[in-house]
């Protein structure tokens, strides 16, 4: 699969040459944000489900890390939504 990323603007479009599929960065960020939120929730659940204190601490730390990841992706998504034409309709 050949992938081209338009770096002229950081908010570029990814193009799959074989399938001719275009996926705007905003859509990819929304998908990544949903995944990060799901992972964070899973880590919190794993922490609650274990009696092992070391595992509990590890899962809580991972949940906190995922919260930071969520915030970073959300910030970028907010910026992209201001810049990409399809969000300004």
PADRENFI-576358 format. One record per atom (N, C-alpha, C): residue in one letter; atom name; y, x, z; residue number from 1. Coordinates in pm, 1 decimal, decimal comma. Example, Ala and Ser with C-alpha at 12.3 -4.5 7.8 and 13.67 -1.06 7.14 Angstrom:
! residues 2
site code->A	site->N	y->-569,0	x->1319,0	z->780,0	pos->1
site code->A	site->CA	y->-450,0	x->1230,0	z->780,0	pos->1
site code->A	site->C	y->-330,0	x->1320,0	z->780,0	pos->1
site code->S	site->N	y->-225,0	x->1285,0	z->708,0	pos->2
site code->S	site->CA	y->-106,0	x->1367,0	z->714,0	pos->2
site code->S	site->C	y->3,0	x->1290,0	z->787,0	pos->2
//
This chain:
! residues 89
site code->X	site->N	y->-117,3	x->84,9	z->0,0	pos->1
site code->X	site->CA	y->0,0	x->0,0	z->0,0	pos->1
site code->X	site->C	y->123,4	x->89,3	z->0,0	pos->1
site code->X	site->N	y->209,8	x->71,0	z->-95,8	pos->2
site code->X	site->CA	y->335,5	x->144,5	z->-102,8	pos->2
site code->X	site->C	y->444,2	x->61,5	z->-37,6	pos->2
site code->X	site->N	y->515,0	x->122,1	z->55,9	pos->3
site code->X	site->CA	y->622,6	x->51,1	z->124,2	pos->3
site code->X	site->C	y->751,3	x->128,1	z->105,0	pos->3
site code->X	site->N	y->853,4	x->57,0	z->70,9	pos->4
site code->X	site->CA	y->985,7	x->116,7	z->53,1	pos->4
site code->X	site->C	y->1078,2	x->55,9	z->156,7	pos->4
site code->X	site->N	y->1152,4	x->140,6	z->226,1	pos->5
site code->X	site->CA	y->1251,0	x->91,4	z->322,1	pos->5
site code->X	site->C	y->1388,5	x->129,3	z->269,4	pos->5
site code->X	site->N	y->1474,5	x->31,6	z->262,1	pos->6
site code->X	site->CA	y->1611,1	x->52,5	z->215,4	pos->6
site code->X	site->C	y->1692,1	x->107,2	z->332,2	pos->6
site code->X	site->N	y->1719,2	x->238,3	z->329,3	pos->7
site code->X	site->CA	y->1793,9	x->300,4	z->437,9	pos->7
site code->X	site->C	y->1943,9	x->301,0	z->413,1	pos->7
site code->X	site->N	y->1989,1	x->245,5	z->301,5	pos->8
site code->X	site->CA	y->2132,8	x->241,7	z->278,7	pos->8
site code->X	site->C	y->2201,9	x->165,4	z->389,8	pos->8
site code->X	site->N	y->2135,4	x->62,1	z->437,1	pos->9
site code->X	site->CA	y->2182,0	x->-10,5	z->553,6	pos->9
site code->X	site->C	y->2064,6	x->-15,6	z->648,4	pos->9
site code->X	site->N	y->2090,1	x->7,4	z->776,4	pos->10
site code->X	site->CA	y->1984,5	x->6,6	z->876,0	pos->10
site code->X	site->C	y->1916,8	x->-129,6	z->883,7	pos->10
site code->X	site->N	y->1982,5	x->-231,7	z->833,0	pos->11
site code->X	site->CA	y->1929,1	x->-367,2	z->839,2	pos->11
site code->X	site->C	y->1857,0	x->-403,7	z->710,9	pos->11
site code->X	site->N	y->1813,5	x->-301,4	z->637,3	pos->12
site code->X	site->CA	y->1753,6	x->-320,0	z->505,3	pos->12
site code->X	site->C	y->1633,2	x->-411,7	z->499,8	pos->12
site code->X	site->N	y->1572,3	x->-416,0	z->383,8	pos->13
site code->X	site->CA	y->1458,6	x->-502,2	z->355,7	pos->13
site code->X	site->C	y->1337,4	x->-414,2	z->327,0	pos->13
site code->X	site->N	y->1224,4	x->-454,8	z->376,3	pos->14
site code->X	site->CA	y->1100,0	x->-384,2	z->347,1	pos->14
site code->X	site->C	y->1035,9	x->-453,3	z->228,5	pos->14
site code->X	site->N	y->992,6	x->-374,2	z->133,0	pos->15
site code->X	site->CA	y->931,7	x->-430,3	z->12,4	pos->15
site code->X	site->C	y->789,6	x->-378,0	z->-1,7	pos->15
site code->X	site->N	y->696,3	x->-467,6	z->-16,5	pos->16
site code->X	site->CA	y->557,5	x->-433,4	z->-45,0	pos->16
site code->X	site->C	y->543,9	x->-438,1	z->-196,5	pos->16
site code->X	site->N	y->528,8	x->-323,2	z->-259,4	pos->17
site code->X	site->CA	y->527,9	x->-317,5	z->-405,7	pos->17
site code->X	site->C	y->409,2	x->-388,7	z->-467,5	pos->17
site code->X	site->N	y->293,3	x->-383,3	z->-403,6	pos->18
site code->X	site->CA	y->175,1	x->-445,8	z->-462,8	pos->18
site code->X	site->C	y->183,6	x->-597,2	z->-459,1	pos->18
site code->X	site->N	y->234,9	x->-652,1	z->-349,2	pos->19
site code->X	site->CA	y->239,8	x->-797,2	z->-336,2	pos->19
site code->X	site->C	y->374,9	x->-856,7	z->-369,5	pos->19
site code->X	site->N	y->474,8	x->-773,1	z->-386,3	pos->20
site code->X	site->CA	y->607,8	x->-824,1	z->-415,0	pos->20
site code->X	site->C	y->663,8	x->-907,5	z->-300,5	pos->20
site code->X	site->N	y->626,5	x->-873,0	z->-177,4	pos->21
site code->X	site->CA	y->669,5	x->-950,6	z->-61,1	pos->21
site code->X	site->C	y->792,0	x->-884,1	z->0,5	pos->21
site code->X	site->N	y->892,2	x->-964,5	z->28,7	pos->22
site code->X	site->CA	y->1011,8	x->-915,9	z->94,3	pos->22
site code->X	site->C	y->1017,9	x->-975,1	z->234,0	pos->22
site code->X	site->N	y->1036,0	x->-891,7	z->335,6	pos->23
site code->X	site->CA	y->1045,9	x->-940,3	z->472,4	pos->23
site code->X	site->C	y->1170,4	x->-881,0	z->535,2	pos->23
site code->X	site->N	y->1273,4	x->-961,6	z->556,1	pos->24
site code->X	site->CA	y->1395,5	x->-909,5	z->616,9	pos->24
site code->X	site->C	y->1369,8	x->-850,9	z->754,9	pos->24
site code->X	site->N	y->1448,2	x->-751,1	z->788,5	pos->25
site code->X	site->CA	y->1435,8	x->-684,0	z->916,9	pos->25
site code->X	site->C	y->1443,6	x->-782,8	z->1032,0	pos->25
site code->X	site->N	y->1529,5	x->-881,9	z->1023,2	pos->26
site code->X	site->CA	y->1543,3	x->-980,2	z->1131,1	pos->26
site code->X	site->C	y->1412,5	x->-1050,5	z->1160,7	pos->26
site code->X	site->N	y->1339,5	x->-1086,6	z->1057,2	pos->27
site code->X	site->CA	y->1209,7	x->-1152,5	z->1077,3	pos->27
site code->X	site->C	y->1110,6	x->-1058,8	z->1144,6	pos->27
site code->X	site->N	y->1112,0	x->-933,9	z->1105,2	pos->28
site code->X	site->CA	y->1022,1	x->-835,8	z->1167,3	pos->28
site code->X	site->C	y->1058,6	x->-815,7	z->1313,4	pos->28
site code->X	site->N	y->1186,8	x->-813,6	z->1343,4	pos->29
site code->X	site->CA	y->1229,6	x->-798,0	z->1482,2	pos->29
site code->X	site->C	y->1190,9	x->-919,1	z->1567,0	pos->29
site code->X	site->N	y->1201,2	x->-1037,5	z->1508,6	pos->30
site code->X	site->CA	y->1160,3	x->-1157,3	z->1581,8	pos->30
site code->X	site->C	y->1011,2	x->-1151,2	z->1614,5	pos->30
site code->X	site->N	y->932,0	x->-1104,0	z->1520,8	pos->31
site code->X	site->CA	y->788,1	x->-1089,4	z->1543,0	pos->31
site code->X	site->C	y->760,7	x->-984,9	z->1651,2	pos->31
site code->X	site->N	y->831,3	x->-873,3	z->1643,9	pos->32
site code->X	site->CA	y->813,6	x->-767,4	z->1743,7	pos->32
site code->X	site->C	y->856,0	x->-815,3	z->1882,6	pos->32
site code->X	site->N	y->963,6	x->-893,2	z->1888,3	pos->33
site code->X	site->CA	y->1010,7	x->-945,0	z->2017,0	pos->33
site code->X	site->C	y->907,5	x->-1038,4	z->2078,7	pos->33
site code->X	site->N	y->851,5	x->-1125,4	z->1999,5	pos->34
site code->X	site->CA	y->747,7	x->-1216,6	z->2049,1	pos->34
site code->X	site->C	y->626,6	x->-1138,1	z->2099,4	pos->34
site code->X	site->N	y->589,8	x->-1034,8	z->2027,4	pos->35
site code->X	site->CA	y->476,4	x->-951,3	z->2069,5	pos->35
site code->X	site->C	y->506,1	x->-880,5	z->2201,3	pos->35
site code->X	site->N	y->626,2	x->-825,9	z->2214,1	pos->36
site code->X	site->CA	y->664,4	x->-756,6	z->2337,2	pos->36
site code->X	site->C	y->663,9	x->-851,8	z->2456,3	pos->36
site code->X	site->N	y->714,7	x->-973,1	z->2434,6	pos->37
site code->X	site->CA	y->714,2	x->-1071,6	z->2542,9	pos->37
site code->X	site->C	y->571,1	x->-1107,4	z->2582,9	pos->37
site code->X	site->N	y->483,7	x->-1121,5	z->2484,4	pos->38
site code->X	site->CA	y->343,9	x->-1153,0	z->2512,6	pos->38
site code->X	site->C	y->275,5	x->-1041,4	z->2590,1	pos->38
site code->X	site->N	y->300,8	x->-917,2	z->2550,0	pos->39
site code->X	site->CA	y->241,7	x->-803,4	z->2619,8	pos->39
site code->X	site->C	y->291,9	x->-794,9	z->2763,9	pos->39
site code->X	site->N	y->421,1	x->-818,3	z->2782,8	pos->40
site code->X	site->CA	y->477,1	x->-816,4	z->2918,1	pos->40
site code->X	site->C	y->412,7	x->-922,3	z->3006,2	pos->40
site code->X	site->N	y->394,9	x->-1040,8	z->2951,1	pos->41
site code->X	site->CA	y->330,5	x->-1149,7	z->3025,7	pos->41
site code->X	site->C	y->185,5	x->-1114,5	z->3057,6	pos->41
site code->X	site->N	y->116,6	x->-1054,6	z->2962,5	pos->42
site code->X	site->CA	y->-22,1	x->-1012,5	z->2986,6	pos->42
site code->X	site->C	y->-28,8	x->-911,0	z->3100,4	pos->42
site code->X	site->N	y->63,0	x->-814,5	z->3101,2	pos->43
site code->X	site->CA	y->62,2	x->-712,7	z->3206,1	pos->43
site code->X	site->C	y->83,8	x->-775,9	z->3343,9	pos->43
site code->X	site->N	y->174,4	x->-872,8	z->3351,0	pos->44
site code->X	site->CA	y->198,8	x->-942,5	z->3477,9	pos->44
site code->X	site->C	y->74,2	x->-1018,1	z->3522,4	pos->44
site code->X	site->N	y->6,9	x->-1081,0	z->3428,2	pos->45
site code->X	site->CA	y->-115,9	x->-1154,8	z->3459,5	pos->45
site code->X	site->C	y->-224,6	x->-1059,3	z->3507,7	pos->45
site code->X	site->N	y->-239,7	x->-946,1	z->3438,4	pos->46
site code->X	site->CA	y->-340,5	x->-848,2	z->3480,3	pos->46
site code->X	site->C	y->-311,9	x->-799,2	z->3621,9	pos->46
site code->X	site->N	y->-184,3	x->-779,7	z->3652,8	pos->47
site code->X	site->CA	y->-146,6	x->-734,5	z->3786,5	pos->47
site code->X	site->C	y->-186,9	x->-836,3	z->3892,5	pos->47
site code->X	site->N	y->-166,9	x->-962,0	z->3862,3	pos->48
site code->X	site->CA	y->-202,4	x->-1067,7	z->3957,7	pos->48
site code->X	site->C	y->-353,1	x->-1086,3	z->3969,5	pos->48
site code->X	site->N	y->-424,5	x->-1054,0	z->3864,3	pos->49
site code->X	site->CA	y->-569,6	x->-1077,9	z->3860,0	pos->49
site code->X	site->C	y->-652,6	x->-968,9	z->3927,0	pos->49
site code->X	site->N	y->-590,9	x->-856,8	z->3962,8	pos->50
site code->X	site->CA	y->-669,1	x->-747,5	z->4020,5	pos->50
site code->X	site->C	y->-637,9	x->-729,6	z->4168,7	pos->50
site code->X	site->N	y->-739,1	x->-683,9	z->4240,9	pos->51
site code->X	site->CA	y->-721,4	x->-650,0	z->4382,5	pos->51
site code->X	site->C	y->-701,5	x->-500,2	z->4400,5	pos->51
site code->X	site->N	y->-721,6	x->-424,5	z->4293,7	pos->52
site code->X	site->CA	y->-706,2	x->-279,9	z->4298,3	pos->52
site code->X	site->C	y->-557,2	x->-246,0	z->4298,0	pos->52
site code->X	site->N	y->-510,1	x->-186,2	z->4405,4	pos->53
site code->X	site->CA	y->-366,1	x->-157,9	z->4419,4	pos->53
site code->X	site->C	y->-314,8	x->-60,1	z->4314,2	pos->53
site code->X	site->N	y->-396,2	x->36,3	z->4277,1	pos->54
site code->X	site->CA	y->-353,9	x->132,1	z->4174,6	pos->54
site code->X	site->C	y->-338,9	x->62,5	z->4039,5	pos->54
site code->X	site->N	y->-432,8	x->-22,9	z->4006,0	pos->55
site code->X	site->CA	y->-424,9	x->-98,1	z->3880,1	pos->55
site code->X	site->C	y->-307,2	x->-195,3	z->3884,3	pos->55
site code->X	site->N	y->-287,9	x->-259,5	z->3998,2	pos->56
site code->X	site->CA	y->-176,6	x->-353,7	z->4013,8	pos->56
site code->X	site->C	y->-43,4	x->-283,1	z->3987,8	pos->56
site code->X	site->N	y->-27,5	x->-164,1	z->4046,1	pos->57
site code->X	site->CA	y->95,7	x->-86,5	z->4027,1	pos->57
site code->X	site->C	y->113,5	x->-48,7	z->3880,1	pos->57
site code->X	site->N	y->5,5	x->-4,0	z->3817,2	pos->58
site code->X	site->CA	y->11,9	x->34,9	z->3676,5	pos->58
site code->X	site->C	y->55,3	x->-83,7	z->3589,6	pos->58
site code->X	site->N	y->-7,1	x->-200,2	z->3610,6	pos->59
site code->X	site->CA	y->27,5	x->-317,4	z->3530,1	pos->59
site code->X	site->C	y->171,4	x->-361,9	z->3554,9	pos->59
site code->X	site->N	y->217,3	x->-352,2	z->3679,6	pos->60
site code->X	site->CA	y->357,0	x->-387,7	z->3708,9	pos->60
site code->X	site->C	y->454,0	x->-292,9	z->3639,7	pos->60
site code->X	site->N	y->419,4	x->-164,4	z->3637,8	pos->61
site code->X	site->CA	y->504,8	x->-67,1	z->3569,3	pos->61
site code->X	site->C	y->506,9	x->-94,2	z->3418,9	pos->61
site code->X	site->N	y->392,1	x->-127,0	z->3363,0	pos->62
site code->X	site->CA	y->386,4	x->-160,3	z->3220,4	pos->62
site code->X	site->C	y->466,4	x->-286,7	z->3189,9	pos->62
site code->X	site->N	y->460,8	x->-384,7	z->3278,6	pos->63
site code->X	site->CA	y->539,1	x->-507,2	z->3259,5	pos->63
site code->X	site->C	y->688,3	x->-475,8	z->3260,8	pos->63
site code->X	site->N	y->729,6	x->-387,4	z->3350,9	pos->64
site code->X	site->CA	y->870,5	x->-346,7	z->3357,6	pos->64
site code->X	site->C	y->911,1	x->-274,1	z->3229,4	pos->64
site code->X	site->N	y->824,4	x->-186,3	z->3181,4	pos->65
site code->X	site->CA	y->850,9	x->-114,8	z->3056,1	pos->65
site code->X	site->C	y->865,4	x->-213,0	z->2940,7	pos->65
site code->X	site->N	y->777,1	x->-312,1	z->2935,4	pos->66
site code->X	site->CA	y->784,8	x->-410,9	z->2827,6	pos->66
site code->X	site->C	y->914,5	x->-491,8	z->2837,8	pos->66
site code->X	site->N	y->962,4	x->-514,9	z->2958,9	pos->67
site code->X	site->CA	y->1092,0	x->-582,7	z->2975,7	pos->67
site code->X	site->C	y->1204,3	x->-502,0	z->2913,6	pos->67
site code->X	site->N	y->1199,4	x->-371,2	z->2930,7	pos->68
site code->X	site->CA	y->1299,2	x->-282,5	z->2869,8	pos->68
site code->X	site->C	y->1287,9	x->-285,4	z->2718,0	pos->68
site code->X	site->N	y->1164,8	x->-285,6	z->2668,2	pos->69
site code->X	site->CA	y->1141,5	x->-293,7	z->2523,8	pos->69
site code->X	site->C	y->1197,1	x->-425,4	z->2469,5	pos->69
site code->X	site->N	y->1170,2	x->-534,9	z->2540,2	pos->70
site code->X	site->CA	y->1221,6	x->-666,0	z->2499,1	pos->70
site code->X	site->C	y->1373,4	x->-663,7	z->2487,7	pos->70
site code->X	site->N	y->1439,6	x->-607,3	z->2587,2	pos->71
site code->X	site->CA	y->1586,1	x->-601,4	z->2585,8	pos->71
site code->X	site->C	y->1637,8	x->-520,9	z->2467,6	pos->71
site code->X	site->N	y->1571,3	x->-409,5	z->2438,2	pos->72
site code->X	site->CA	y->1612,9	x->-325,7	z->2325,3	pos->72
site code->X	site->C	y->1596,8	x->-399,5	z->2193,2	pos->72
site code->X	site->N	y->1482,4	x->-464,6	z->2176,1	pos->73
site code->X	site->CA	y->1459,1	x->-538,2	z->2052,0	pos->73
site code->X	site->C	y->1556,3	x->-654,7	z->2040,4	pos->73
site code->X	site->N	y->1581,3	x->-725,2	z->2151,6	pos->74
site code->X	site->CA	y->1674,3	x->-838,1	z->2149,0	pos->74
site code->X	site->C	y->1814,8	x->-792,8	z->2110,1	pos->74
site code->X	site->N	y->1858,0	x->-679,2	z->2162,9	pos->75
site code->X	site->CA	y->1990,2	x->-625,7	z->2127,6	pos->75
site code->X	site->C	y->1999,5	x->-596,6	z->1978,8	pos->75
site code->X	site->N	y->1895,4	x->-535,2	z->1926,8	pos->76
site code->X	site->CA	y->1894,6	x->-502,8	z->1783,6	pos->76
site code->X	site->C	y->1891,0	x->-629,6	z->1699,5	pos->76
site code->X	site->N	y->1810,9	x->-726,6	z->1742,3	pos->77
site code->X	site->CA	y->1802,1	x->-853,3	z->1670,7	pos->77
site code->X	site->C	y->1937,0	x->-924,5	z->1669,8	pos->77
site code->X	site->N	y->2006,2	x->-923,9	z->1781,9	pos->78
site code->X	site->CA	y->2139,0	x->-986,5	z->1788,6	pos->78
site code->X	site->C	y->2234,2	x->-922,3	z->1687,8	pos->78
site code->X	site->N	y->2229,4	x->-788,8	z->1677,1	pos->79
site code->X	site->CA	y->2313,5	x->-718,0	z->1581,3	pos->79
site code->X	site->C	y->2276,8	x->-756,8	z->1439,1	pos->79
site code->X	site->N	y->2146,9	x->-755,6	z->1409,1	pos->80
site code->X	site->CA	y->2101,0	x->-786,4	z->1273,6	pos->80
site code->X	site->C	y->2139,9	x->-928,4	z->1235,3	pos->80
site code->X	site->N	y->2130,5	x->-1021,9	z->1327,9	pos->81
site code->X	site->CA	y->2166,1	x->-1160,9	z->1298,3	pos->81
site code->X	site->C	y->2313,3	x->-1172,9	z->1260,0	pos->81
site code->X	site->N	y->2395,9	x->-1084,3	z->1311,5	pos->82
site code->X	site->CA	y->2537,7	x->-1085,3	z->1273,9	pos->82
site code->X	site->C	y->2560,0	x->-1024,3	z->1136,0	pos->82
site code->X	site->N	y->2470,5	x->-935,0	z->1096,3	pos->83
site code->X	site->CA	y->2490,5	x->-858,5	z->973,7	pos->83
site code->X	site->C	y->2416,1	x->-912,3	z->851,5	pos->83
site code->X	site->N	y->2299,4	x->-971,5	z->869,9	pos->84
site code->X	site->CA	y->2221,2	x->-1015,8	z->755,7	pos->84
site code->X	site->C	y->2271,6	x->-1150,4	z->703,8	pos->84
site code->X	site->N	y->2291,5	x->-1160,6	z->573,5	pos->85
site code->X	site->CA	y->2349,9	x->-1280,3	z->512,9	pos->85
site code->X	site->C	y->2273,6	x->-1409,9	z->543,4	pos->85
site code->X	site->N	y->2141,1	x->-1406,7	z->548,0	pos->86
site code->X	site->CA	y->2066,5	x->-1530,6	z->569,6	pos->86
site code->X	site->C	y->2090,4	x->-1589,5	z->708,0	pos->86
site code->X	site->N	y->2139,1	x->-1509,4	z->802,4	pos->87
site code->X	site->CA	y->2169,0	x->-1560,5	z->936,2	pos->87
site code->X	site->C	y->2311,1	x->-1613,7	z->946,2	pos->87
site code->X	site->N	y->2392,9	x->-1590,4	z->843,3	pos->88
site code->X	site->CA	y->2533,5	x->-1631,4	z->846,1	pos->88
site code->X	site->C	y->2561,1	x->-1753,8	z->763,3	pos->88
site code->X	site->N	y->2460,7	x->-1837,0	z->742,8	pos->89
site code->X	site->CA	y->2479,2	x->-1956,7	z->658,8	pos->89
site code->X	site->C	y->2533,9	x->-2069,8	z->741,1	pos->89
//
